[in-house]
């Protein structure tokens, strides 16, 4: 039970960091890693969005 509780707390802390909360506890290296992770995530999100937009445009052009 303790291990599970610790894992949940770690996940919650990571989630807060991803949302821009509780950043005061992070050092410079951790902030840089978080920034890289966010940039990578944003890149994937934009790529997926572009795929969906292209698909939508193609479908509209077929009509």
MODELLER restraints for C-alpha pairs under 7 A, 6 or more apart:
rsr = mdl.restraints
at = mdl.atoms
rsr.add(forms.Gaussian(group=physical.xy_distance, feature=features.Distance(at['CA:16:A'], at['CA:22:A']), mean=6.49, stdev=0.5))
rsr.add(forms.Gaussian(group=physical.xy_distance, feature=features.Distance(at['CA:17:A'], at['CA:23:A']), mean=6.11, stdev=0.5))
